[in-house]
């Protein structure tokens, strides 16, 4: 198993989490199942099988789900027992901008809701190729504004994979345009975010064998579908290239068995340089989306605990 470079492991903003023997065995068993299908999810035909995978995330106890609409965007509420009033999280689901749904990701978001003690809204943002950039980003901004219009004075933003990209884009937007409601923002969490749509990170080659899910040709086609001719170097689609000054506090989680590893490392490194309250948690041996294995992996439970601790702390300390 490859590890981080020596100069990265000594960075004060980076925390490495070792792989336990039990998690190693679980990951080995998982690879036997998923390896034959590596890189094969393509186009809109992959939507149903992708949603089926996410539907298998364990359902947390004590969460009520409700289909609704916020800011003109349909989605699902995840309401944990005893949720604090006036506080909410918007979780943006993954799926390489082409797949995924709020319904399929509701259990994952439900775990985040319990960990932070607040309600979570999952928007069903528009997907490519039917709705290429900037449709998804427009929906996310509208949903965030809708939460504030509904009386939520404190809002956190989380996202996984492509959803992490959209979450970071929103944070950049709020940092550059305070009139859009940045006062309500308490911080964000990105899980294995796609930050560089040029796909230039070294881990696309150095982790190509370790990653059990994605290949560069597969990702390139999905990104092409999303961008529809738009430049991948535009900071509006690749947060890695954005001006990160003034960004809200951010925490990023990623596994070492991911082709997207460098997307996280480089983004957090740039955020720290810009003076942002940022931290990167790197999980040894974990593949993409390991939080979805909560209940089966110790690393997933620990990741969830850290997410909840960060967000609940920011909610508590944020000005009303």
MIDOLO-898330 format. One record per residue: residue in three letters; chain; x, y, z of N, C-alpha, C in turn; residue number from 1. Coordinates in pm, whole numbers. Example, Ala and Ser with C-alpha at 12.3 -4.5 7.8 and 13.67 -1.06 7.14 Angstrom:
! MIDOLO-898330
NODE  residu  chaine    n.xx    n.yy    n.zz   ca.xx   ca.yy   ca.zz    c.xx    c.yy    c.zz  num
NODE     ALA       A    1319    -569     780    1230    -450     780    1320    -330     780    1
NODE     SER       A    1285    -225     708    1367    -106     714    1290       3     787    2
This chain:
! MIDOLO-898330
NODE  residu  chaine    n.xx    n.yy    n.zz   ca.xx   ca.yy   ca.zz    c.xx    c.yy    c.zz  num
NODE     UNK       A      84    -120       0       0       0       0      88     125       0    1
NODE     UNK       A      65     217     -93     143     339     -99     102     434      12    2
NODE     UNK       A     197     512      60     170     612     161     202     749     104    3
NODE     UNK       A     178     854     183     205     989     139     355    1014     132    4
NODE     UNK       A     390    1118      56     530    1157      50     575    1208     185    5
NODE     UNK       A     705    1196     212     759    1229     344     732    1374     381    6
NODE     UNK       A     744    1466     285     723    1607     318     577    1636     348    7
NODE     UNK       A     485    1554     295     343    1573     323     308    1525     464    8
NODE     UNK       A     368    1418     508     332    1361     638     374    1451     753    9
NODE     UNK       A     467    1543     729     510    1634     836     433    1764     836   10
NODE     UNK       A     342    1784     743     264    1907     737     171    1915     858   11
NODE     UNK       A     168    2028     930      84    2040    1050     -65    2036    1022   12
NODE     UNK       A    -104    2061     897    -246    2063     861    -296    1926     816   13
NODE     UNK       A    -209    1826     818    -245    1693     769    -237    1591     882   14
NODE     UNK       A    -345    1513     896    -350    1409     998    -368    1274     929   15
NODE     UNK       A    -276    1182     954    -284    1048     896    -348     952     996   16
NODE     UNK       A    -433     866     945    -501     766    1026    -459     627     979   17
NODE     UNK       A    -398     547    1065    -349     415    1024    -462     318     995   18
NODE     UNK       A    -430     216     919    -526     113     881    -522      -1     981   19
NODE     UNK       A    -638     -34    1038    -645    -145    1133    -649    -277    1058   20
NODE     UNK       A    -615    -384    1127    -617    -517    1066    -758    -556    1021   21
NODE     UNK       A    -857    -523    1103    -995    -557    1068   -1041    -481     944   22
NODE     UNK       A   -1006    -353     936   -1044    -274     818    -969    -322     694   23
NODE     UNK       A    -845    -365     713    -770    -419     600    -839    -543     543   24
NODE     UNK       A    -883    -630     632    -953    -751     587   -1083    -715     517   25
NODE     UNK       A   -1155    -617     570   -1282    -576     508   -1259    -514     371   26
NODE     UNK       A   -1153    -435     357   -1122    -374     229   -1079    -480     127   27
NODE     UNK       A   -1003    -577     172    -962    -686      82   -1084    -761      29   28
NODE     UNK       A   -1180    -788     117   -1301    -858      75   -1383    -773     -22   29
NODE     UNK       A   -1387    -643       2   -1460    -552     -86   -1399    -550    -226   30
NODE     UNK       A   -1266    -550    -232   -1198    -544    -361   -1231    -666    -448   31
NODE     UNK       A   -1246    -781    -386   -1281    -901    -462   -1414    -881    -535   32
NODE     UNK       A   -1504    -807    -472   -1637    -785    -529   -1636    -677    -637   33
NODE     UNK       A   -1566    -565    -611   -1578    -450    -700   -1475    -446    -812   34
NODE     UNK       A   -1360    -510    -794   -1254    -500    -894   -1298    -538   -1036   35
NODE     UNK       A   -1381    -642   -1055   -1420    -677   -1192   -1496    -567   -1265   36
NODE     UNK       A   -1555    -474   -1192   -1634    -368   -1254   -1563    -233   -1255   37
NODE     UNK       A   -1435    -232   -1222   -1360    -107   -1215   -1367     -32   -1347   38
NODE     UNK       A   -1409      95   -1339   -1412     181   -1456   -1526     157   -1552   39
NODE     UNK       A   -1618      67   -1519   -1722      29   -1615   -1850     111   -1604   40
NODE     UNK       A   -1867     185   -1495   -1985     270   -1485   -1969     389   -1580   41
NODE     UNK       A   -2056     395   -1680   -2043     498   -1783   -2180     553   -1819   42
NODE     UNK       A   -2185     685   -1837   -2305     749   -1889   -2427     735   -1801   43
NODE     UNK       A   -2543     774   -1855   -2665     773   -1776   -2712     631   -1745   44
NODE     UNK       A   -2663     532   -1819   -2700     393   -1790   -2650     349   -1654   45
NODE     UNK       A   -2551     421   -1598   -2495     385   -1469   -2574     441   -1351   46
NODE     UNK       A   -2676     521   -1380   -2749     586   -1269   -2818     487   -1178   47
NODE     UNK       A   -2889     393   -1231   -2960     296   -1147   -2864     209   -1066   48
NODE     UNK       A   -2761     150   -1126   -2669      71   -1043   -2595     155    -940   49
NODE     UNK       A   -2563     280    -973   -2496     367    -876   -2588     396    -758   50
NODE     UNK       A   -2714     431    -786   -2809     455    -677   -2829     329    -593   51
NODE     UNK       A   -2830     214    -658   -2847      88    -585   -2735      67    -485   52
NODE     UNK       A   -2614     104    -524   -2500      92    -432   -2520     182    -311   53
NODE     UNK       A   -2562     306    -335   -2578     401    -225   -2698     366    -136   54
NODE     UNK       A   -2797     300    -191   -2913     258    -111   -2874     155      -6   55
NODE     UNK       A   -2758      91     -24   -2713     -11      71   -2640      47     192   56
NODE     UNK       A   -2620     179     195   -2564     240     316   -2660     213     431   57
NODE     UNK       A   -2607     172     545   -2692     137     658   -2777     255     701   58
NODE     UNK       A   -2903     227     732   -2995     333     774   -2972     366     922   59
NODE     UNK       A   -2946     492     954   -2926     528    1095   -3059     528    1170   60
NODE     UNK       A   -3055     492    1295   -3176     493    1377   -3210     636    1418   61
NODE     UNK       A   -3339     663    1430   -3382     792    1482   -3381     905    1382   62
NODE     UNK       A   -3383     875    1253   -3387     979    1151   -3515     964    1070   63
NODE     UNK       A   -3587    1074    1053   -3709    1076     972   -3677    1145     840   64
NODE     UNK       A   -3722    1085     730   -3693    1139     597   -3820    1197     537   65
NODE     UNK       A   -3802    1307     465   -3917    1375     406   -3877    1440     274   66
NODE     UNK       A   -3947    1405     166   -3925    1471      38   -3982    1612      44   67
NODE     UNK       A   -3908    1708     -11   -3951    1847      -2   -3881    1928    -111   68
NODE     UNK       A   -3895    2058    -102   -3833    2148    -197   -3783    2271    -124   69
NODE     UNK       A   -3657    2308    -149   -3598    2426     -88   -3534    2511    -197   70
NODE     UNK       A   -3570    2638    -200   -3515    2726    -300   -3549    2684    -442   71
NODE     UNK       A   -3663    2619    -457   -3704    2572    -589   -3637    2444    -634   72
NODE     UNK       A   -3558    2383    -544   -3485    2261    -576   -3543    2145    -495   73
NODE     UNK       A   -3585    2041    -560   -3639    1924    -490   -3528    1850    -416   74
NODE     UNK       A   -3565    1776    -314   -3467    1700    -239   -3530    1629    -121   75
NODE     UNK       A   -3447    1592     -25   -3493    1517      91   -3439    1580     220   76
NODE     UNK       A   -3527    1593     318   -3487    1628     454   -3448    1502     530   77
NODE     UNK       A   -3344    1513     609   -3306    1409     704   -3314    1472     842   78
NODE     UNK       A   -3411    1431     921   -3439    1497    1049   -3409    1402    1166   79
NODE     UNK       A   -3297    1425    1235   -3266    1340    1351   -3345    1384    1474   80
NODE     UNK       A   -3366    1293    1564   -3434    1326    1689   -3353    1431    1765   81
NODE     UNK       A   -3423    1530    1820   -3357    1631    1901   -3272    1730    1825   82
NODE     UNK       A   -3298    1746    1696   -3220    1840    1615   -3235    1983    1669   83
NODE     UNK       A   -3125    2056    1673   -3126    2193    1724   -3197    2285    1624   84
NODE     UNK       A   -3282    2373    1673   -3357    2462    1583   -3267    2569    1522   85
NODE     UNK       A   -3304    2615    1403   -3233    2725    1340   -3101    2689    1276   86
NODE     UNK       A   -3066    2559    1279   -2939    2513    1224   -2965    2402    1122   87
NODE     UNK       A   -2888    2403    1014   -2907    2302     910   -2777    2278     835   88
NODE     UNK       A   -2770    2161     775   -2660    2127     685   -2719    2098     548   89
NODE     UNK       A   -2652    2145     445   -2685    2101     310   -2578    2002     268   90
NODE     UNK       A   -2619    1877     241   -2523    1779     191   -2544    1762      41   91
NODE     UNK       A   -2434    1769     -34   -2439    1760    -179   -2382    1625    -222   92
NODE     UNK       A   -2464    1544    -284   -2426    1406    -314   -2326    1397    -429   93
NODE     UNK       A   -2257    1285    -433   -2159    1259    -538   -2220    1187    -657   94
NODE     UNK       A   -2132    1149    -753   -2176    1080    -872   -2117    1137   -1000   95
NODE     UNK       A   -2001    1201    -989   -1931    1252   -1107   -2020    1343   -1192   96
NODE     UNK       A   -2109    1420   -1127   -2195    1518   -1193   -2299    1455   -1287   97
NODE     UNK       A   -2293    1324   -1305   -2382    1254   -1399   -2478    1159   -1328   98
NODE     UNK       A   -2446    1117   -1208   -2523    1016   -1135   -2562    1067    -997   99
NODE     UNK       A   -2640     987    -928   -2672    1014    -788   -2807    1081    -771  100
NODE     UNK       A   -2865    1062    -653   -2993    1125    -621   -3001    1146    -471  101
NODE     UNK       A   -3083    1242    -432   -3101    1268    -289   -3159    1147    -217  102
NODE     UNK       A   -3253    1080    -281   -3313     963    -217   -3209     855    -190  103
NODE     UNK       A   -3122     828    -286   -3023     722    -270   -2920     757    -163  104
NODE     UNK       A   -2891     884    -143   -2790     927     -48   -2847     965      89  105
NODE     UNK       A   -2978     943     108   -3041     992     230   -2985     928     356  106
NODE     UNK       A   -2948     799     351   -2897     735     471   -2758     788     506  107
NODE     UNK       A   -2675     811     405   -2544     870     431   -2561    1006     496  108
NODE     UNK       A   -2651    1088     441   -2676    1220     498   -2739    1209     637  109
NODE     UNK       A   -2819    1105     659   -2878    1085     791   -2773    1062     898  110
NODE     UNK       A   -2668     990     864   -2558     970     960   -2489    1103     991  111
NODE     UNK       A   -2472    1187     890   -2412    1318     913   -2503    1403    1001  112
NODE     UNK       A   -2634    1394     978   -2730    1469    1058   -2721    1432    1206  113
NODE     UNK       A   -2714    1302    1235   -2702    1257    1374   -2571    1303    1434  114
NODE     UNK       A   -2462    1294    1356   -2330    1329    1410   -2321    1475    1449  115
NODE     UNK       A   -2391    1563    1375   -2385    1706    1403   -2503    1755    1486  116
NODE     UNK       A   -2609    1674    1498   -2725    1711    1578   -2816    1813    1515  117
NODE     UNK       A   -2815    1820    1379   -2901    1916    1309   -2963    1848    1188  118
NODE     UNK       A   -3066    1913    1131   -3129    1859    1011   -3036    1875     891  119
NODE     UNK       A   -3052    1785     795   -2975    1792     670   -3074    1794     554  120
NODE     UNK       A   -3047    1883     458   -3124    1881     333   -3033    1837     220  121
NODE     UNK       A   -3083    1741     142   -3011    1687      27   -3077    1735    -101  122
NODE     UNK       A   -3017    1827    -175   -3080    1873    -299   -3059    1776    -415  123
NODE     UNK       A   -3161    1761    -496   -3151    1685    -621   -3112    1782    -731  124
NODE     UNK       A   -2987    1823    -729   -2941    1917    -831   -2944    1851    -969  125
NODE     UNK       A   -2953    1933   -1071   -2963    1881   -1208   -2832    1814   -1251  126
NODE     UNK       A   -2847    1705   -1326   -2733    1623   -1367   -2701    1639   -1515  127
NODE     UNK       A   -2572    1620   -1545   -2527    1609   -1683   -2557    1467   -1733  128
NODE     UNK       A   -2565    1446   -1863   -2542    1542   -1972   -2664    1626   -2008  129
NODE     UNK       A   -2783    1594   -1952   -2901    1671   -1986   -2886    1817   -1942  130
NODE     UNK       A   -2818    1836   -1828   -2802    1970   -1771   -2655    1992   -1735  131
NODE     UNK       A   -2572    2032   -1830   -2430    2053   -1801   -2407    2180   -1720  132
NODE     UNK       A   -2282    2203   -1683   -2245    2326   -1613   -2302    2446   -1687  133
NODE     UNK       A   -2363    2544   -1612   -2357    2564   -1467   -2483    2521   -1391  134
NODE     UNK       A   -2563    2431   -1447   -2692    2398   -1386   -2679    2351   -1242  135
NODE     UNK       A   -2587    2257   -1216   -2573    2203   -1080   -2533    2312    -981  136
NODE     UNK       A   -2436    2395   -1020   -2391    2504    -931   -2503    2603    -904  137
NODE     UNK       A   -2585    2631   -1004   -2697    2723    -985   -2797    2664    -885  138
NODE     UNK       A   -2823    2534    -895   -2917    2470    -802   -2864    2473    -659  139
NODE     UNK       A   -2735    2451    -643   -2677    2450    -509   -2686    2588    -446  140
NODE     UNK       A   -2659    2691    -523   -2669    2827    -470   -2814    2861    -435  141
NODE     UNK       A   -2906    2820    -518   -3048    2847    -492   -3094    2775    -367  142
NODE     UNK       A   -3047    2653    -348   -3086    2576    -230   -3030    2639    -103  143
NODE     UNK       A   -2905    2683    -108   -2845    2749       9   -2925    2875      45  144
NODE     UNK       A   -2957    2956     -56   -3037    3076     -31   -3175    3038      24  145
NODE     UNK       A   -3230    2927     -23   -3359    2882      24   -3358    2843     171  146
NODE     UNK       A   -3249    2782     215   -3238    2746     357   -3241    2872     445  147
NODE     UNK       A   -3170    2975     402   -3170    3100     478   -3309    3163     476  148
NODE     UNK       A   -3375    3159     360   -3511    3213     349   -3609    3139     438  149
NODE     UNK       A   -3581    3013     467   -3666    2933     555   -3635    2955     703  150
NODE     UNK       A   -3544    3047     733   -3519    3085     872   -3400    3019     937  151
NODE     UNK       A   -3319    2947     862   -3199    2886     920   -3089    2992     927  152
NODE     UNK       A   -3048    3025    1048   -2947    3130    1068   -2806    3077    1069  153
NODE     UNK       A   -2791    2944    1080   -2659    2881    1077   -2666    2761     982  154
NODE     UNK       A   -2578    2762     881   -2582    2657     779   -2441    2603     755  155
NODE     UNK       A   -2429    2471     759   -2306    2404     722   -2324    2338     586  156
NODE     UNK       A   -2214    2317     514   -2220    2256     382   -2125    2137     377  157
NODE     UNK       A   -2177    2023     336   -2094    1904     320   -2117    1848     180  158
NODE     UNK       A   -2020    1772     132   -2035    1712       0   -1934    1603     -21  159
NODE     UNK       A   -1971    1503    -101   -1879    1394    -129   -1852    1385    -278  160
NODE     UNK       A   -1725    1365    -314   -1682    1346    -452   -1719    1467    -538  161
NODE     UNK       A   -1802    1448    -642   -1846    1563    -720   -1926    1660    -634  162
NODE     UNK       A   -1996    1606    -535   -2066    1692    -440   -1970    1775    -358  163
NODE     UNK       A   -1851    1720    -332   -1747    1796    -265   -1699    1911    -351  164
NODE     UNK       A   -1688    1886    -482   -1655    1993    -576   -1758    2106    -567  165
NODE     UNK       A   -1885    2072    -573   -1991    2172    -568   -1998    2243    -433  166
NODE     UNK       A   -1967    2170    -326   -1963    2232    -194   -1852    2336    -185  167
NODE     UNK       A   -1734    2301    -235   -1622    2395    -232   -1648    2513    -324  168
NODE     UNK       A   -1711    2489    -438   -1747    2599    -527   -1840    2697    -456  169
NODE     UNK       A   -1936    2643    -381   -2028    2730    -308   -1953    2811    -203  170
NODE     UNK       A   -1862    2748    -130   -1785    2821     -29   -1701    2932     -92  171
NODE     UNK       A   -1642    2904    -208   -1565    3007    -278   -1658    3122    -318  172
NODE     UNK       A   -1775    3088    -371   -1872    3189    -411   -1913    3276    -292  173
NODE     UNK       A   -1940    3216    -179   -1981    3291     -61   -1868    3379      -7  174
NODE     UNK       A   -1744    3333     -23   -1630    3412      23   -1608    3535     -65  175
NODE     UNK       A   -1640    3525    -192   -1616    3636    -284   -1735    3729    -296  176
NODE     UNK       A   -1853    3685    -252   -1973    3767    -262   -2052    3758    -132  177
NODE     UNK       A   -2010    3834     -29   -2073    3825     104   -2223    3853     102  178
NODE     UNK       A   -2271    3926       4   -2413    3961       0   -2501    3839     -25  179
NODE     UNK       A   -2441    3725     -58   -2520    3605     -90   -2554    3521      32  180
NODE     UNK       A   -2525    3570     151   -2564    3498     272   -2451    3428     343  181
NODE     UNK       A   -2329    3475     325   -2215    3409     387   -2217    3418     540  182
NODE     UNK       A   -2292    3514     596   -2296    3529     741   -2354    3406     809  183
NODE     UNK       A   -2439    3332     739   -2499    3213     798   -2407    3092     791  184
NODE     UNK       A   -2306    3096     706   -2220    2980     683   -2126    2956     801  185
NODE     UNK       A   -2128    2834     854   -2042    2802     968   -1918    2722     929  186
NODE     UNK       A   -1918    2665     809   -1803    2586     764   -1848    2474     673  187
NODE     UNK       A   -1749    2399     626   -1781    2291     532   -1692    2170     548  188
NODE     UNK       A   -1741    2058     501   -1666    1932     500   -1676    1871     361  189
NODE     UNK       A   -1561    1838     304   -1558    1775     172   -1497    1637     184  190
NODE     UNK       A   -1566    1538     130   -1522    1399     134   -1471    1359      -3  191
NODE     UNK       A   -1341    1337     -14   -1278    1300    -142   -1327    1388    -256  192
NODE     UNK       A   -1315    1520    -241   -1370    1609    -343   -1292    1604    -474  193
NODE     UNK       A   -1364    1626    -583   -1301    1646    -714   -1271    1795    -724  194
NODE     UNK       A   -1145    1833    -708   -1112    1976    -709   -1047    2021    -839  195
NODE     UNK       A   -1003    1928    -923    -928    1961   -1043    -983    1884   -1162  196
NODE     UNK       A   -1065    1950   -1243   -1127    1882   -1356   -1035    1870   -1476  197
NODE     UNK       A    -911    1920   -1464    -812    1889   -1567    -752    1751   -1545  198
NODE     UNK       A    -780    1691   -1429    -731    1557   -1393    -578    1550   -1399  199
NODE     UNK       A    -514    1653   -1344    -368    1663   -1354    -294    1610   -1231  200
NODE     UNK       A    -366    1568   -1129    -300    1520   -1007    -217    1394   -1031  201
NODE     UNK       A    -102    1387    -964     -14    1271    -980     -82    1140    -939  202
NODE     UNK       A    -177    1150    -846    -239    1028    -796    -325     958    -901  203
NODE     UNK       A    -356    1027   -1013    -426     959   -1122    -340     847   -1180  204
NODE     UNK       A    -207     858   -1161    -118     751   -1206     -62     672   -1088  205
NODE     UNK       A     -22     743    -980      41     672    -868     -58     586    -790  206
NODE     UNK       A    -189     617    -796    -290     539    -725    -382     462    -821  207
NODE     UNK       A    -345     459    -947    -430     396   -1048    -458     249   -1017  208
NODE     UNK       A    -360     178    -964    -378      37    -930    -452      23    -798  209
NODE     UNK       A    -417     106    -700    -480      97    -567    -629     127    -570  210
NODE     UNK       A    -671     223    -652    -811     263    -657    -895     152    -718  211
NODE     UNK       A    -994      99    -644   -1073     -13    -697   -1192      29    -783  212
NODE     UNK       A   -1215     160    -796   -1336     205    -863   -1315     275    -997  213
NODE     UNK       A   -1226     374   -1000   -1223     467   -1112   -1097     456   -1196  214
NODE     UNK       A   -1112     487   -1324    -999     498   -1416   -1001     638   -1477  215
NODE     UNK       A    -888     684   -1524    -881     819   -1581    -965     833   -1706  216
NODE     UNK       A    -965     737   -1800   -1053     752   -1917   -1200     761   -1879  217
NODE     UNK       A   -1241     683   -1780   -1379     687   -1733   -1412     826   -1679  218
NODE     UNK       A   -1326     879   -1591   -1350    1010   -1532   -1348    1120   -1637  219
NODE     UNK       A   -1255    1110   -1732   -1243    1213   -1835   -1372    1225   -1917  220
NODE     UNK       A   -1436    1113   -1947   -1560    1116   -2023   -1674    1175   -1941  221
NODE     UNK       A   -1680    1143   -1813   -1784    1198   -1727   -1766    1349   -1708  222
NODE     UNK       A   -1642    1392   -1695   -1613    1535   -1683   -1647    1607   -1814  223
NODE     UNK       A   -1612    1546   -1926   -1645    1606   -2056   -1795    1625   -2069  224
NODE     UNK       A   -1871    1527   -2025   -2016    1536   -2031   -2068    1652   -1946  225
NODE     UNK       A   -2007    1671   -1831   -2049    1779   -1740   -2011    1916   -1794  226
NODE     UNK       A   -1890    1929   -1844   -1841    2061   -1886   -1901    2104   -2019  227
NODE     UNK       A   -1929    2009   -2109   -1992    2040   -2237   -1919    2153   -2310  228
NODE     UNK       A   -1787    2144   -2315   -1706    2242   -2384   -1649    2352   -2297  229
NODE     UNK       A   -1695    2362   -2172   -1642    2463   -2080   -1501    2424   -2038  230
NODE     UNK       A   -1416    2522   -2015   -1277    2494   -1979   -1266    2433   -1840  231
NODE     UNK       A   -1195    2320   -1826   -1177    2260   -1693   -1083    2341   -1604  232
NODE     UNK       A   -1014    2438   -1662    -923    2522   -1584    -994    2639   -1518  233
NODE     UNK       A   -1120    2661   -1552   -1197    2770   -1494   -1215    2744   -1344  234
NODE     UNK       A   -1178    2841   -1259   -1197    2823   -1114   -1342    2796   -1074  235
NODE     UNK       A   -1436    2832   -1160   -1577    2807   -1129   -1612    2659   -1133  236
NODE     UNK       A   -1529    2579   -1201   -1555    2435   -1206   -1444    2355   -1137  237
NODE     UNK       A   -1328    2415   -1120   -1215    2349   -1053   -1172    2434    -934  238
NODE     UNK       A   -1225    2409    -815   -1193    2492    -698   -1045    2501    -667  239
NODE     UNK       A    -967    2403    -712    -822    2406    -688    -760    2533    -744  240
NODE     UNK       A    -816    2587    -851    -759    2704    -917    -823    2835    -872  241
NODE     UNK       A    -912    2829    -775    -982    2949    -730    -899    3027    -628  242
NODE     UNK       A    -935    3152    -610    -878    3233    -502    -946    3190    -373  243
NODE     UNK       A    -871    3130    -282    -929    3071    -162    -925    3164     -41  244
NODE     UNK       A    -878    3285     -59    -871    3379      52   -1011    3407     106  245
NODE     UNK       A   -1026    3399     238   -1154    3426     301   -1248    3307     306  246
NODE     UNK       A   -1201    3191     262   -1286    3072     262   -1325    3035     406  247
NODE     UNK       A   -1447    2988     424   -1493    2944     556   -1411    2824     602  248
NODE     UNK       A   -1409    2797     734   -1337    2679     785   -1377    2552     710  249
NODE     UNK       A   -1278    2471     678   -1303    2353     594   -1225    2234     646  250
NODE     UNK       A   -1287    2116     640   -1220    1991     671   -1239    1897     551  251
NODE     UNK       A   -1132    1829     514   -1134    1741     399   -1089    1601     441  252
NODE     UNK       A   -1160    1499     396   -1125    1360     426   -1103    1286     294  253
NODE     UNK       A    -999    1203     289    -969    1127     169    -892    1001     207  254
NODE     UNK       A    -900     897     123    -827     773     146    -700     768      63  255
NODE     UNK       A    -606     684     103    -482     671      25    -500     583     -98  256
NODE     UNK       A    -610     507    -104    -635     420    -220    -731     487    -316  257
NODE     UNK       A    -702     615    -348    -789     693    -435    -709     767    -540  258
NODE     UNK       A    -757     763    -664    -696     846    -767    -718     994    -740  259
NODE     UNK       A    -814    1026    -654    -844    1165    -620    -766    1215    -499  260
NODE     UNK       A    -670    1138    -451    -593    1178    -333    -530    1315    -350  261
NODE     UNK       A    -463    1339    -462    -395    1466    -482    -491    1583    -496  262
NODE     UNK       A    -614    1558    -539    -713    1667    -544    -735    1724    -405  263
NODE     UNK       A    -735    1637    -304    -754    1683    -167    -626    1746    -112  264
NODE     UNK       A    -512    1681    -131    -386    1730     -75    -355    1869    -129  265
NODE     UNK       A    -364    1886    -260    -328    2014    -320    -427    2124    -280  266
NODE     UNK       A    -555    2089    -270    -653    2191    -233    -628    2242     -92  267
NODE     UNK       A    -611    2150       3    -591    2193     142    -460    2268     156  268
NODE     UNK       A    -359    2225      86    -231    2296      90    -247    2441      42  269
NODE     UNK       A    -323    2460     -65    -347    2595    -116    -435    2675     -20  270
NODE     UNK       A    -531    2609      43    -617    2678     139    -536    2727     259  271
NODE     UNK       A    -448    2644     308    -363    2684     422    -277    2804     382  272
NODE     UNK       A    -220    2801     264    -138    2912     215    -219    3041     207  273
NODE     UNK       A    -348    3029     178    -436    3146     170    -487    3192     306  274
NODE     UNK       A    -445    3124     413    -485    3164     548    -615    3106     596  275
NODE     UNK       A    -662    3000     533    -790    2937     568    -771    2841     686  276
NODE     UNK       A    -872    2832     771    -877    2730     876    -911    2599     807  277
NODE     UNK       A    -808    2522     775    -829    2399     698    -748    2284     756  278
NODE     UNK       A    -798    2164     736    -727    2043     780    -762    1928     687  279
NODE     UNK       A    -664    1843     662    -683    1725     579    -663    1599     662  280
NODE     UNK       A    -763    1511     662    -752    1382     727    -737    1276     620  281
NODE     UNK       A    -626    1203     624    -595    1101     524    -607     963     589  282
NODE     UNK       A    -688     878     528    -719     747     584    -646     639     506  283
NODE     UNK       A    -547     579     570    -465     478     504    -549     359     458  284
NODE     UNK       A    -530     321     333    -595     202     279    -740     219     241  285
NODE     UNK       A    -798     337     267    -940     356     238    -961     395      91  286
NODE     UNK       A   -1065     336      32   -1103     368    -105   -1204     481    -105  287
NODE     UNK       A   -1240     525    -223   -1334     635    -241   -1468     602    -175  288
NODE     UNK       A   -1524     701    -105   -1656     685     -44   -1659     594      77  289
NODE     UNK       A   -1548     587     151   -1545     492     263   -1644     525     373  290
NODE     UNK       A   -1692     651     380   -1790     684     482   -1918     603     464  291
NODE     UNK       A   -1946     563     341   -2066     484     315   -2064     346     377  292
NODE     UNK       A   -1947     303     425   -1936     172     490   -1949     184     641  293
NODE     UNK       A   -2011     291     690   -2030     308     834   -2109     188     887  294
NODE     UNK       A   -2063     134     997   -2120      12    1053   -2040    -111    1016  295
NODE     UNK       A   -1953     -97     916   -1869    -209     872   -1720    -180     883  296
NODE     UNK       A   -1683     -52     882   -1543     -12     892   -1523      81    1011  297
NODE     UNK       A   -1421      55    1089   -1389     144    1200   -1352     283    1148  298
NODE     UNK       A   -1283     288    1034   -1243     417     976   -1365     502     941  299
NODE     UNK       A   -1473     438     898   -1594     511     863   -1656     574     988  300
NODE     UNK       A   -1663     498    1095   -1718     551    1220   -1633     665    1274  301
NODE     UNK       A   -1501     652    1264   -1412     756    1312   -1423     882    1227  302
NODE     UNK       A   -1437     863    1096   -1455     978    1006   -1583    1052    1042  303
NODE     UNK       A   -1690     978    1062   -1819    1038    1096   -1809    1114    1228  304
NODE     UNK       A   -1739    1058    1324   -1723    1124    1454   -1649    1257    1438  305
NODE     UNK       A   -1545    1258    1356   -1469    1382    1334   -1553    1486    1261  306
NODE     UNK       A   -1633    1443    1165   -1722    1536    1094   -1819    1599    1192  307
NODE     UNK       A   -1882    1517    1274   -1978    1568    1371   -1915    1661    1472  308
NODE     UNK       A   -1795    1627    1519   -1726    1712    1618   -1694    1848    1558  309
NODE     UNK       A   -1645    1849    1435   -1611    1977    1370   -1735    2062    1349  310
NODE     UNK       A   -1839    2003    1289   -1958    2081    1255   -2034    2129    1380  311
NODE     UNK       A   -2052    2039    1476   -2124    2079    1597   -2050    2189    1671  312
NODE     UNK       A   -1916    2182    1669   -1836    2287    1731   -1853    2420    1661  313
NODE     UNK       A   -1856    2419    1530   -1874    2543    1454   -2014    2599    1473  314
NODE     UNK       A   -2114    2511    1479   -2250    2559    1505   -2258    2625    1642  315
NODE     UNK       A   -2197    2565    1741   -2202    2616    1878   -2132    2750    1891  316
NODE     UNK       A   -2020    2765    1822   -1939    2885    1839   -1974    2998    1742  317
NODE     UNK       A   -2058    2967    1642   -2096    3070    1545   -2189    3170    1610  318
NODE     UNK       A   -2178    3296    1567   -2266    3399    1618   -2408    3375    1568  319
NODE     UNK       A   -2504    3398    1655   -2644    3379    1617   -2687    3486    1517  320
